[in-house]
Amino acid sequence: MHLANGGKYFAAMVAVVVSLTYHNYRTNGWMAIFIISSTLATTYQLYWDFIVDDLLAAFQEMFNTGIMPQKWKEGLICLIPK
């Protein structure tokens, strides 16, 4: 959870750096990067604030009971390193 929460702040820092760069150079490319980074950072921050409490409660219940809800098993994605 800390990594995902840290991602929220990292996205904001990236958006600020891109914003400062755009205001110094004022090119169309930097404007596009500025719009994309700001949109992604805002969406991530807003979405995370909405789901963090529900997500933490769901994980806490799963670890306390030792039972994963059946619906989670239907859409579980497993990343396997090479």
LINVENMO-V418025 format. One record per pair of residues at least 6 apart in sequence whose ideal C-beta (glycine too) atoms are under 6 Angstrom apart, sorted by the first residue. I is the first residue (numbers start at 0). GAP is how many residues later the second one is. Records with the same first field share a line. If there is no record, write none. Layout:
I->GAP, GAP
This chain:
7->37, 40
10->30, 33
11->29
13->23
14->22, 23, 26
17->15, 16, 19
18->15
20->9
21->8, 9, 12
61->6
